[in-house]
Amino acid sequence: MTMFDRLQTAFWRGVRAAAFYYGVAALVFILLKVVLPLRHDVYLYFLFIPVVLLAGFFWAVVSLIASFFRVWPRGSLIVHVVVILLTLWFVSPRPPVFPTASTNPVRGELMPTFNQIDDQRKFLSNYQKELESWSVQTEEIDIETEFGKTHIISFGNRLGRPLILLHWFYSNSTEWKYMAPFLQERYCVYAIDIIGDMGKSYAYNPPKSEIEVSQWFNQVLDGLSLNKVSICGHSNGGFQAMLIAQQNPDRIEKLILLAPAAGFKPFSLKFYLSSFGTAIFPNDVILESFINSGTLKRSQWSKEMTEMLTLSFTVAANQLRVYPREFRDVELEAIKVPTLLILGTEEMIYSAKKAAQRASGILPNSKVIMLPNCSHAIPFDAPAEAADAINLFLSAE
C-alpha cells in the first residue's frame, strides 16, 4: 500500500476532518483578532475559544464511543485530544495587555484608557457633571501607587467608620450617586475608581494578577492612612473585594457584596450572549439593550452616565487584566470576615438562588439578602434597600 493509499483510509479521513475543523477555527480566530478592537480580545479568550473547545470535546466523546464499533472515529479522536490538551496547556486565559499612557502636548498626559484627547475630555466632562449632580458633598483624592494613580471620591462623616466602595465593570465611582445619601451620616466613605477600569484612575502598570490586586488595594489604604476597613463591592468590584478579603483578612473588618461578578457562580450563557453584541457592534441600540438587561430602573441612568458607558465601549480601551472567576470551595472557606451578600431576584449574570445557596453553605460567617424587583444594577434599582441592609449589617456587633 502506497503512502497516498494509506492517507485515504478511514482513520486518516477522521484525522483530516478534525484537523480541518480546528484549522477553520484558527483562521476565524486570527480574523476576529485583526477585526475586533484590542479592548475586546477578552471575548476571544473567554467565549470563542471555550465554544470551539467545547464543540471539540463533544465531538471527541462521540468519536470515543463510536471507536468501539468503527475505525475511522479514532483518527478524529486523537486530533481532538491533542488539540484540547495543547490549548489548555499553552493558551492562558488572561486578558490582553494594553499599551501604556503616552504624552499628549494638549493635556500633558493622555490617560491609558483613551487614544484621543477629545474623547477623554468628553468622558471627564460627563464624569464631573455626574459627580456635581450628587446630593452629598464630595471631595476628590488621588493616591499614588506602583500601579498608577488611583482616584477616589470621598464623602460622609469624617469621624465615622471607614467604608470602601468598589464599582462594577466598565464604570466608575459615580455609580454610587443614589446610595451616597443613605451612607453619608454613619461612615467616612471612600469610593475608589478601580485602577484599569473606566474612571479617573491612571493605570500605568495595572495589576496583572490577583495578588497584585490586593497589593494595589493595600497601597491605597496606606495612602489614605487607613489600617482596617469595611469594604463593599458591586459586580466586578465585588469580585475584587472577595479577593482582597481572602488575601488580606487583617485589613478587612466586614465584607459586603452586591451581586458579585462570578465569585459564587460562573457567568450564565444568557449574560455572555447579551454582552457579546457590545464587543462587535457597540452602537446605541445594542448598548441600550445591554443596559436594560441589567437594570429595572432605566430612568435612574442619567444622560452623563449613559454617555460615559457609550464612550467606554466605543472609543476607550479598558486596562483591566484580572477578570472575575468562580472561587473554589477552599478559597471561599478562607474568607473568614463577616460577609453580607445582597442579590436581586431578577439577577441576570447567573442564578441568584444558586449563588445564595452556595454562599450560605460555604462562607463560614455570612448573611444573604434577596431584594425583590431588583436586577444586577443594585445601586440603581434598590439604593435605599441596599443601604439599609448595609447599615444594619455594619452596626451589628
C-alpha positions in Angstrom: 0.0 0.0 0.0 1.4 3.4 -1.0 1.6 6.4 1.2 -1.3 8.0 -0.8 -3.4 4.9 -0.3 -2.8 5.0 3.4 -3.9 8.6 3.7 -7.2 7.6 2.1 -8.1 5.1 4.9 -10.9 5.7 7.3 -8.5 6.5 10.1 -6.8 9.4 8.2 -10.2 10.7 6.9 -11.1 11.2 10.6 -7.8 13.0 11.2 -8.4 15.3 8.2 -11.9 16.1 9.3 -10.9 17.1 12.8 -7.8 19.0 11.6 -9.9 20.9 9.1 -12.3 21.9 11.9 -9.5 23.3 14.0 -7.8 24.9 11.0 -11.0 26.8 10.2 -11.4 27.8 13.9 -7.8 29.1 14.0 -8.4 31.1 10.8 -11.6 32.6 12.2 -9.8 33.4 15.5 -7.0 35.2 13.6 -9.5 37.2 11.5 -11.5 38.2 14.6 -8.3 39.3 16.4 -7.5 41.5 13.5 -11.0 43.0 13.1 -12.1 43.4 16.7 -10.7 46.3 18.7 -7.9 45.3 21.1 -10.1 46.1 24.1 -12.4 43.2 23.1 -9.8 40.4 22.9 -11.3 39.1 26.2 -14.3 37.8 24.2 -12.0 35.7 22.1 -10.3 34.1 25.0 -13.3 33.7 27.3 -16.1 33.0 24.7 -14.8 32.0 21.3 -12.0 29.5 22.4 -14.2 27.9 25.0 -17.0 27.3 22.5 -14.6 25.8 20.0 -13.1 23.5 22.6 -16.5 22.6 24.0 -17.7 21.5 20.5 -14.4 19.6 20.0 -14.9 17.9 23.4 -18.4 16.6 22.5 -17.1 15.5 19.1 -14.3 13.7 20.9 -16.8 12.0 23.2 -18.9 10.8 20.2 -15.7 9.6 18.5 -14.7 7.7 21.6 -18.0 5.9 21.8 -18.0 5.2 18.1 -14.4 4.0 18.1 -15.6 0.8 19.8 -17.6 0.0 16.7 -15.7 1.6 13.9 -12.1 2.5 13.0 -12.5 6.0 11.4 -13.5 7.9 14.6 -10.2 7.1 16.2 -8.4 9.4 13.9 -10.6 12.4 14.8 -10.5 11.4 18.5 -6.7 11.6 18.5 -6.7 15.1 16.9 -9.3 16.4 19.4 -7.4 15.1 22.4 -4.1 16.6 21.2 -5.6 20.0 20.3 -7.6 20.3 23.5 -4.7 19.4 25.7 -2.2 21.7 23.9 -4.7 24.6 24.0 -5.3 24.2 27.8 -1.5 23.9 28.3 -0.4 26.9 26.2 -3.3 29.3 26.0 -3.5 31.1 29.3 -7.0 32.7 29.7 -5.6 36.1 30.6 -7.0 39.4 29.4 -4.9 41.2 26.8 -2.1 43.6 27.6 -2.9 47.1 26.5 -0.5 50.0 25.7 0.7 52.3 28.5 0.0 56.0 28.6 1.6 58.4 26.1 2.4 62.0 26.3 0.0 64.5 24.7 1.0 68.1 24.1 -2.5 69.4 24.7 -3.1 67.9 28.1 0.3 66.8 29.2 -0.7 63.1 29.7 -3.3 61.1 27.8 -5.0 58.6 30.0 -4.1 54.9 29.2 -7.7 54.2 28.5 -8.1 56.7 25.7 -6.4 57.2 22.3 -7.8 60.6 21.5 -7.7 63.7 23.8 -11.2 64.9 22.6 -12.7 61.5 23.7 -11.0 61.8 27.0 -12.3 65.3 27.5 -15.9 64.2 26.8 -15.6 61.4 29.2 -14.1 63.5 32.0 -16.7 66.2 31.4 -19.5 63.7 31.9 -17.8 62.3 35.0 -17.7 65.8 36.6 -21.3 66.6 35.6 -22.5 63.4 37.1 -20.5 64.0 40.3 -21.8 67.5 40.6 -25.4 66.2 40.5 -24.8 64.2 43.7 -26.9 65.3 46.7 -24.0 65.0 49.1 -20.8 67.0 49.4 -17.8 65.2 48.0 -14.0 65.5 47.9 -11.8 64.0 45.2 -8.5 62.4 46.2 -5.6 60.9 44.2 -3.3 58.3 45.7 -0.1 57.3 44.0 0.7 53.6 43.9 3.2 51.5 42.0 0.4 50.5 39.6 -0.6 54.1 38.8 -2.6 57.0 40.3 -5.8 55.9 42.0 -8.7 58.3 42.0 -11.2 58.4 44.9 -14.5 60.1 45.7 -14.7 60.7 49.4 -17.8 61.8 51.3 -19.6 61.3 54.6 -18.9 61.6 58.3 -15.1 62.2 58.8 -15.5 60.7 62.3 -17.4 57.6 61.1 -16.1 54.2 60.4 -14.2 53.9 57.1 -16.1 52.2 54.3 -14.6 51.4 50.9 -16.8 51.2 47.8 -15.7 49.4 44.6 -17.8 49.8 41.5 -18.8 47.5 38.7 -17.1 46.6 35.4 -16.7 49.3 32.7 -17.8 52.0 35.1 -16.5 54.2 37.9 -17.4 55.5 41.3 -20.1 57.9 40.1 -22.4 54.8 40.1 -22.8 55.3 43.9 -24.8 58.5 43.4 -28.1 57.1 44.7 -26.7 55.2 47.7 -24.4 58.0 48.9 -27.2 59.9 50.8 -28.0 56.8 52.8 -24.4 56.2 53.8 -23.0 59.6 54.5 -24.2 60.0 58.1 -22.6 57.0 59.6 -19.4 56.4 57.6 -16.4 58.0 56.2 -16.8 56.7 52.7 -14.1 56.2 50.0 -15.5 55.3 46.6 -12.5 54.1 44.6 -12.2 54.2 40.8 -10.7 50.7 40.3 -7.4 51.1 38.6 -7.5 50.0 35.0 -11.3 50.5 34.7 -13.2 53.4 33.1 -12.8 56.0 35.8 -10.3 58.8 36.6 -7.5 56.4 37.8 -4.4 56.3 35.7 -3.3 52.7 35.3 0.3 53.0 34.1 1.1 49.5 35.4 -2.3 47.8 36.1 -2.4 44.7 38.3 -1.6 41.6 36.3 -2.5 39.0 38.9 -4.9 38.5 41.8 -2.1 39.1 44.3 -1.3 42.4 42.7 -4.9 43.5 43.0 -4.5 43.1 46.8 -1.2 44.8 46.7 -2.7 47.8 44.9 -5.6 47.9 47.4 -3.1 47.8 50.4 -1.2 50.7 48.9 -4.4 52.7 48.5 -5.2 52.1 52.2 -1.7 53.1 53.2 -2.1 56.3 51.2 -5.3 57.1 53.0 -3.7 56.2 56.4 -6.3 53.5 57.0 -5.4 50.3 58.7 -8.7 48.3 58.8 -11.8 49.0 56.8 -15.2 47.5 55.8 -15.4 47.0 52.0 -18.4 47.0 49.7 -18.1 45.9 46.1 -20.6 45.7 43.3 -20.3 43.2 40.4 -16.6 43.2 39.4 -15.9 45.4 42.4 -17.5 42.6 44.5 -15.2 40.0 42.9 -12.2 42.2 43.7 -13.5 42.7 47.3 -13.6 38.9 47.7 -10.0 38.6 46.5 -8.9 41.3 48.9 -10.8 39.8 51.9 -9.4 36.4 51.2 -5.8 37.6 50.9 -5.8 40.4 53.4 -8.2 39.4 56.3 -6.2 41.6 58.7 -7.2 44.7 56.9 -10.9 43.9 56.3 -13.4 44.3 59.1 -16.5 43.3 57.2 -17.3 42.4 53.6 -20.3 43.5 51.6 -21.0 42.0 48.2 -23.6 43.5 45.8 -24.2 40.9 43.0 -20.5 40.0 42.8 -19.3 39.0 39.3 -18.7 35.2 39.2 -17.3 34.5 42.7 -20.0 32.1 43.8 -21.3 31.1 40.4 -19.9 31.4 36.8 -21.5 33.7 34.3 -24.5 32.4 32.5 -24.8 31.8 28.8 -27.6 34.4 28.7 -25.2 37.0 30.1 -22.5 36.2 27.5 -25.0 36.4 24.7 -26.4 39.8 26.0 -22.9 41.3 26.3 -21.3 39.9 23.2 -23.0 42.4 20.9 -21.4 45.2 22.8 -18.0 43.8 21.7 -18.8 43.6 18.0 -21.4 46.3 17.4 -21.4 48.8 20.3 -24.0 51.1 18.7 -26.7 53.0 20.6 -29.4 50.3 20.1 -27.2 47.5 21.4 -25.8 49.5 24.3 -29.3 50.5 25.3 -30.4 46.8 25.2 -27.3 45.9 27.3 -28.2 48.5 29.9 -31.9 47.4 30.0 -30.9 43.8 30.5 -29.1 44.7 33.8 -31.4 47.2 35.3 -35.1 47.5 36.0 -35.0 51.3 36.6 -33.6 52.7 33.4 -34.9 56.2 34.4 -32.2 56.3 37.1 -29.5 56.4 34.5 -28.6 60.0 33.7 -27.5 61.2 30.3 -24.0 61.6 31.6 -23.8 58.1 32.9 -25.1 56.7 29.6 -22.6 58.7 27.6 -19.7 57.5 29.8 -20.7 53.9 29.2 -21.0 54.6 25.4 -17.6 56.2 25.3 -16.1 53.3 27.3 -17.3 50.7 24.8 -16.8 52.7 21.6 -13.6 54.8 21.9 -11.8 53.6 25.0 -9.6 50.6 26.0 -10.3 49.0 29.4 -7.0 48.3 31.1 -8.2 45.5 33.5 -6.0 42.4 33.3 -7.6 40.4 36.2 -11.1 39.2 35.4 -13.8 37.6 37.5 -13.9 33.9 38.0 -15.7 31.4 40.2 -14.0 30.8 43.6 -13.2 27.2 44.6 -14.7 25.9 47.9 -11.4 26.2 49.7 -11.0 29.8 48.6 -14.4 30.7 49.9 -13.7 29.0 53.2 -10.6 31.2 53.5 -12.9 34.3 53.7 -13.3 34.5 57.5 -14.6 38.0 57.9 -18.3 38.6 58.4 -19.9 38.8 54.9 -23.2 40.2 53.6 -24.3 39.1 50.2 -27.0 41.2 48.5 -28.7 39.9 45.4 -31.6 41.0 43.2 -34.4 38.4 42.5 -34.1 39.4 38.8 -30.3 39.0 38.6 -29.2 38.2 35.0 -25.5 37.3 35.2 -26.2 34.0 37.0 -28.9 32.3 39.1 -29.3 34.4 42.2 -30.8 31.5 44.0 -27.9 29.2 43.3 -25.3 31.9 44.2 -27.2 32.5 47.5 -27.2 28.7 48.3 -23.5 28.3 47.7 -22.6 31.4 49.8 -24.8 30.2 52.7 -23.4 26.7 52.5 -19.7 27.6 52.3 -18.9 31.0 53.8 -18.4 30.4 57.5 -19.8 33.8 58.6 -22.2 35.1 56.1 -25.7 36.6 55.6 -27.7 36.6 52.4 -30.4 39.1 51.4 -32.6 38.9 48.3 -34.0 42.2 47.1 -37.3 41.9 45.2 -37.8 43.7 41.9 -34.1 44.2 41.6 -31.7 43.2 38.8 -27.9 43.4 38.6 -27.6 47.1 38.9 -28.4 47.2 42.6 -27.1 50.8 43.2 -29.6 52.0 40.6 -32.5 49.5 41.2 -32.6 49.5 45.0 -30.2 52.0 46.5 -32.3 52.7 49.7 -32.9 49.0 50.4 -29.3 48.0 49.8 -28.1 50.9 52.0 -30.5 49.9 54.8 -29.2 46.3 54.7 -25.6 47.6 54.8 -26.3 49.9 57.8 -27.9 47.0 59.8 -25.0 44.7 58.9 -22.3 47.2 59.8 -23.9 48.3 63.0 -24.3 44.7 64.3 -21.5 43.6 66.6 
